[in-house]
């Protein structure tokens, strides 16, 4: 038997072990330092945000089956690494819509963002500008087109459009975005009606939130959110150009079930920049969108917030890419919670990706610094995954690096 040679430690031997780590004075920085992945940011966000706003961002439609399956698809896939490659230097930059992006993802358009944190879209666009990635403003964003342009004139800004029943107002928004220097127009097409979001109904969710007995109790240990809400300017919406409409009346006009591909052709005539159609979930609709003037498509299930149990967009991505070919750009949105998810989507043919909830968790956890932390986390995960796969640049990723799998059955051809 091997015996251990022992000696009695001296007092000075304990000194390095007992020395406390320096304490970060900034509580936000200290809090965000505890977040090592997006799920950590979600945990912090849930602790700091009232239930209504948090569930608005976190939840999906009906039973949230589609939301779960979108995330499950990324969990189930298998990476095929390449070894003995020189990956001492890794370039995570790419080109999207003819311009450079420091990372292969941008911030997706999200509605009512200031409800989640008072800094809202202003924090997001500032963080995106510093990171060198695109930011998308939603029609139902809570900061105006012009205000976002003034806050970050150097940022790459895209505008997401819902087609209104009032086509003149839609045209006005398009013109305003163009005048303010927005680069691309994303037309969302998967909202003929609003999704059945049960969490919002059960929370009695209103926009803006109302102080009821329930929300008052919920706010008792989330006082900072309510303090910011009550002491900052009232919400203004990107779509409310007059500032006079009530929220409920204005939002009701968003869902126009009569929209067709012919309306997309009408938008094409009104917008001379890059035009992308967001909400594509079948191969046939991807091709039809390009036939009607789109420069690209965003394969998206709206974060599982509209049609529950719709197609798993990661599974149909390769077929959309094959069908589109070199006719246009293909992006992917929905389900991304890790930089490895982004790498997988790029390997399967996506030109670019958009993240929504991932940065919203950061926003709720720590405002602008939280958004920056979410970008930082995703960036590190992208780079690490690329190194494991043996690639040093985005354009080296290919389908051979990923095998799609599903615990629910084979990943096969989808109906168009």
C-alpha positions in Angstrom: 0.0 0.0 0.0 1.2 3.5 -0.8 1.5 5.7 2.2 1.1 9.4 2.2 3.9 11.6 3.5 2.2 14.1 5.8 3.3 17.4 7.2 1.5 20.0 9.3 0.5 23.1 7.3 1.9 26.4 8.4 -0.2 29.5 8.9 1.2 31.1 5.7 0.0 28.1 3.7 -3.6 29.1 4.5 -3.2 32.7 3.5 -3.8 32.3 -0.3 -6.8 30.0 0.4 -8.5 32.4 2.8 -8.1 35.5 0.7 -11.6 36.6 -0.4 -12.2 37.4 -4.1 -12.7 41.1 -4.8 -16.3 42.1 -4.7 -17.9 43.8 -7.7 -19.6 46.9 -6.5 -21.9 47.2 -9.4 -24.9 45.0 -8.6 -25.9 44.6 -12.2 -22.4 43.4 -13.2 -22.3 41.2 -10.2 -25.6 39.6 -11.1 -24.8 39.1 -14.8 -21.4 37.5 -13.9 -23.5 34.7 -12.4 -24.9 33.9 -15.9 -22.9 31.4 -17.8 -25.6 30.5 -20.4 -28.9 31.9 -21.6 -30.8 29.7 -19.2 -29.0 31.4 -16.3 -30.1 34.8 -17.7 -33.7 33.4 -17.9 -33.5 32.4 -14.2 -32.3 35.9 -13.2 -34.9 37.5 -15.5 -37.8 35.5 -13.9 -36.6 36.6 -10.4 -36.6 40.3 -11.3 -39.6 40.7 -13.6 -43.3 40.6 -12.7 -45.0 37.4 -13.8 -47.2 39.0 -16.5 -44.4 40.6 -18.5 -42.1 37.7 -18.0 -44.6 35.2 -19.2 -45.5 37.4 -22.1 -41.9 37.0 -23.3 -41.4 33.4 -22.1 -44.6 31.7 -23.2 -46.1 30.4 -26.3 -49.5 29.6 -27.7 -52.0 27.0 -26.4 -50.2 24.1 -24.8 -46.8 25.5 -25.9 -46.1 22.2 -27.8 -44.6 24.0 -30.7 -42.3 26.0 -28.5 -41.1 22.9 -26.8 -40.5 21.0 -30.1 -38.6 23.9 -31.6 -36.1 23.8 -28.7 -36.2 20.0 -28.6 -35.0 19.9 -32.3 -31.8 21.6 -31.4 -31.3 19.4 -28.3 -31.8 16.2 -30.4 -29.4 17.0 -33.2 -26.0 15.4 -33.4 -22.8 17.2 -34.3 -20.1 15.5 -36.4 -16.7 17.0 -35.3 -13.6 17.2 -37.3 -10.3 16.8 -35.5 -6.7 17.7 -36.2 -7.6 20.9 -37.9 -5.9 24.2 -37.2 -8.5 26.2 -35.3 -6.1 28.5 -33.4 -7.9 31.4 -35.1 -11.7 31.5 -35.5 -13.6 34.1 -37.5 -17.2 34.3 -36.4 -18.1 37.1 -38.9 -20.3 36.7 -41.9 -21.9 38.7 -44.7 -25.7 39.2 -44.7 -27.7 41.3 -47.2 -24.4 42.4 -48.7 -22.9 43.8 -45.5 -20.6 42.5 -42.8 -21.9 41.3 -39.4 -19.5 40.5 -36.6 -21.6 37.5 -35.7 -23.9 35.2 -37.6 -27.0 36.4 -35.8 -29.0 39.5 -35.2 -31.6 40.6 -32.7 -35.1 39.6 -33.8 -38.1 42.1 -33.7 -39.9 41.8 -30.5 -43.1 43.5 -29.4 -43.8 45.6 -26.2 -40.2 45.4 -25.3 -40.2 48.3 -22.8 -42.8 46.3 -20.8 -40.1 43.8 -20.1 -37.5 46.4 -19.1 -37.9 50.2 -19.3 -34.8 50.5 -21.4 -36.4 48.3 -24.0 -35.4 48.7 -27.6 -33.0 51.4 -26.8 -30.9 49.0 -24.8 -31.1 46.4 -27.5 -30.1 48.6 -30.4 -27.2 50.1 -28.4 -25.9 46.6 -27.5 -26.3 45.4 -31.1 -24.4 48.4 -32.4 -21.5 47.8 -30.1 -21.5 44.1 -31.0 -21.6 44.9 -34.8 -24.8 42.9 -35.5 -28.2 43.9 -36.9 -31.1 45.0 -34.7 -34.7 44.6 -35.8 -37.5 47.0 -34.6 -41.0 45.6 -34.5 -44.1 47.3 -35.7 -45.3 46.8 -32.1 -42.1 47.9 -30.6 -42.4 50.4 -27.8 -40.0 53.0 -29.2 -40.5 54.9 -32.4 -38.7 54.4 -35.6 -37.1 57.8 -35.4 -36.0 57.5 -31.8 -34.2 54.2 -32.5 -32.4 55.8 -35.4 -31.3 58.7 -33.3 -30.1 56.6 -30.4 -27.8 54.4 -32.6 -27.2 56.0 -36.0 -24.3 53.6 -36.6 -26.3 50.5 -36.0 -27.6 48.2 -38.8 -31.3 48.6 -38.4 -34.1 46.5 -39.9 -37.8 47.2 -39.6 -40.4 44.5 -39.2 -43.8 45.2 -40.7 -47.2 43.8 -40.1 -49.6 44.7 -43.0 -52.4 46.8 -41.6 -55.9 46.8 -42.8 -55.2 50.5 -43.2 -52.7 50.2 -46.1 -52.0 54.0 -46.1 -50.7 53.6 -42.5 -48.6 50.6 -43.6 -47.1 52.7 -46.4 -46.4 55.5 -44.0 -44.4 53.2 -41.7 -42.4 51.9 -44.7 -41.6 55.4 -45.7 -40.6 56.4 -42.2 -38.3 53.5 -41.9 -36.6 54.3 -45.2 -36.2 58.0 -44.3 -34.7 57.0 -40.9 -32.0 54.8 -42.6 -33.4 51.4 -41.9 -31.6 48.9 -44.2 -34.1 46.1 -44.6 -37.8 45.4 -44.3 -39.0 42.2 -42.7 -42.7 41.5 -43.5 -44.2 39.1 -41.0 -46.9 36.9 -42.6 -47.9 34.3 -40.0 -50.4 36.4 -37.9 -53.8 36.2 -39.6 -55.1 36.2 -36.1 -53.4 36.5 -32.7 -52.2 33.3 -31.1 -54.0 31.9 -28.1 -51.5 32.7 -25.4 -52.9 31.1 -22.3 -50.3 32.4 -19.9 -51.3 36.0 -20.7 -55.0 35.2 -20.2 -54.4 33.5 -16.9 -52.2 36.4 -15.7 -54.8 38.9 -16.7 -52.1 40.5 -18.8 -52.8 44.0 -20.0 -50.5 46.4 -21.9 -49.5 48.5 -20.1 -49.8 46.5 -16.9 -52.4 47.5 -14.3 -51.8 47.4 -10.6 -54.3 44.9 -9.2 -54.1 43.1 -5.9 -52.3 40.2 -7.7 -49.8 42.4 -9.5 -49.2 44.5 -6.3 -48.2 41.3 -4.4 -46.1 40.2 -7.4 -44.4 43.6 -7.4 -43.6 43.5 -3.6 -40.2 42.0 -4.2 -39.7 43.3 -7.7 -39.9 46.9 -6.8 -37.2 48.1 -9.2 -39.3 47.0 -12.3 -42.3 49.0 -11.0 -40.2 52.0 -10.0 -38.7 52.1 -13.5 -42.1 51.7 -15.1 -43.7 54.4 -13.0 -40.9 56.9 -13.3 -40.0 56.7 -17.1 -41.9 58.0 -20.1 -45.1 56.3 -21.1 -44.9 53.7 -23.8 -45.0 55.0 -27.4 -45.4 52.5 -30.2 -43.6 52.3 -33.5 -46.9 51.9 -35.3 -48.8 54.8 -33.5 -47.6 57.7 -35.7 -50.2 60.1 -34.2 -49.7 59.1 -30.5 -53.4 59.4 -30.0 -54.7 55.8 -30.4 -55.4 53.5 -27.5 -53.3 50.4 -27.4 -56.2 48.0 -27.7 -57.7 49.7 -30.7 -54.4 50.0 -32.5 -53.3 46.4 -31.9 -56.7 45.1 -33.1 -56.0 46.5 -36.5 -52.7 44.6 -36.9 -54.3 41.2 -37.6 -55.6 41.4 -41.2 -56.8 37.9 -42.3 -57.3 39.1 -45.9 -53.5 39.5 -46.6 -52.3 37.5 -49.6 -49.2 37.2 -51.7 -50.5 40.0 -53.9 -50.1 42.3 -50.9 -46.5 41.3 -50.8 -46.0 42.4 -54.3 -47.5 45.7 -53.3 -45.0 46.1 -50.5 -42.2 45.3 -53.0 -43.2 48.3 -55.1 -43.1 50.5 -52.0 -39.7 49.4 -50.7 -36.6 49.5 -52.8 -34.2 47.9 -50.2 -33.8 44.2 -49.1 -37.2 42.7 -48.5 -37.5 39.5 -46.4 -40.6 37.5 -45.6 -40.8 36.3 -42.0 -42.9 33.4 -40.9 -42.3 30.9 -43.7 -43.0 27.3 -42.6 -43.3 25.4 -45.9 -41.1 25.0 -48.9 -43.9 26.0 -51.2 -44.5 29.3 -49.4 -40.8 30.1 -49.5 -40.8 29.8 -53.3 -44.0 31.8 -53.6 -42.5 34.6 -51.5 -39.5 34.9 -53.9 -41.8 34.7 -56.9 -43.6 37.8 -55.5 -40.5 39.9 -55.1 -38.9 39.0 -51.8 -35.1 38.9 -51.6 -35.2 36.2 -49.0 -37.2 34.3 -46.4 -37.0 33.9 -42.6 -38.0 30.3 -41.7 -39.8 31.0 -38.4 -42.6 29.6 -36.2 -42.9 33.0 -34.5 -41.3 31.6 -31.4 -44.2 29.2 -30.9 -46.5 32.1 -30.2 -48.9 31.7 -33.0 -49.9 28.3 -34.4 -49.1 25.7 -31.8 -47.8 22.3 -33.2 -46.7 23.9 -36.4 -43.7 22.6 -38.4 -40.4 22.3 -36.6 -38.6 25.0 -38.5 -35.1 23.5 -38.0 -36.3 20.3 -39.6 -37.7 22.0 -42.8 -34.7 24.4 -43.1 -32.6 22.1 -45.4 -35.5 21.6 -47.8 -36.1 25.4 -47.9 -32.4 26.0 -48.5 -32.4 23.5 -51.4 -35.5 25.0 -53.0 -34.4 28.6 -52.7 -30.9 27.9 -54.0 -29.2 31.1 -55.0 -32.4 33.0 -55.6 -32.4 34.6 -52.1 -31.3 34.7 -48.5 -32.5 32.1 -46.0 -32.6 33.0 -42.3 -33.8 30.9 -39.3 -35.6 32.1 -36.2 -37.3 30.2 -33.4 -35.9 28.0 -30.7 -32.3 29.3 -30.5 -31.0 29.3 -26.9 -27.3 28.5 -27.4 -24.6 29.5 -29.8 -24.3 25.8 -30.8 -27.9 26.1 -32.1 -26.8 28.9 -34.4 -23.9 26.9 -35.7 -26.2 24.0 -36.4 -28.6 26.2 -38.4 -25.7 27.7 -40.4 -24.3 24.2 -41.1 -27.8 23.2 -42.4 -27.7 26.0 -44.9 -29.1 29.1 -43.2 -27.3 32.3 -44.2 -28.1 34.0 -40.9 -30.2 33.6 -37.8 -32.3 35.8 -35.5 -32.6 35.5 -31.7 -35.5 36.8 -29.7 -36.1 35.3 -26.3 -32.4 34.8 -25.7 -31.7 38.5 -25.7 -35.0 39.4 -24.0 -33.9 37.3 -21.0 -30.7 39.3 -20.9 -32.7 42.6 -21.1 -34.9 41.5 -18.2 -31.9 40.4 -16.2 -29.9 43.6 -16.6 -31.0 46.1 -19.2 -28.4 47.0 -21.8 -25.7 45.2 -19.9 -27.9 42.1 -19.9 -28.4 42.2 -23.7 -24.7 42.6 -24.1 -24.1 39.6 -21.8 -26.5 37.5 -23.9 -24.6 38.4 -27.1 -21.3 37.7 -25.3 -22.5 34.2 -24.2 -23.8 33.3 -27.6 -20.6 34.5 -29.3 -18.4 32.4 -27.0 -20.6 29.3 -27.6 -20.4 29.8 -31.4 -16.7 30.1 -31.4 -16.2 27.1 -29.1 -18.5 24.9 -31.2 -16.8 25.9 -34.4 -13.4 24.9 -32.9 -14.8 21.5 -31.8 -16.2 21.0 -35.4 -12.8 21.8 -36.8 -13.8 24.9 -38.7 -12.2 28.4 -38.5 -14.7 30.4 -40.5 -18.5 30.4 -40.9 -18.4 29.5 -44.6 -16.6 26.3 -43.7 -19.7 24.9 -42.0 -21.6 22.3 -44.1 -24.4 19.8 -43.7 -21.9 17.0 -42.9 -21.3 18.7 -39.5 -24.8 18.0 -38.3 -27.2 15.1 -38.3 -30.9 15.9 -37.5 -32.5 13.5 -35.2 -35.9 13.4 -33.4 -37.1 11.4 -30.4 -40.6 11.6 -32.0 -39.8 9.9 -35.3 -37.7 10.3 -38.5 -36.8 13.7 -39.8 -38.0 13.4 -43.3 -39.6 15.3 -46.2 -42.2 17.9 -45.4 -45.3 18.7 -47.3 -45.0 21.9 -49.4 
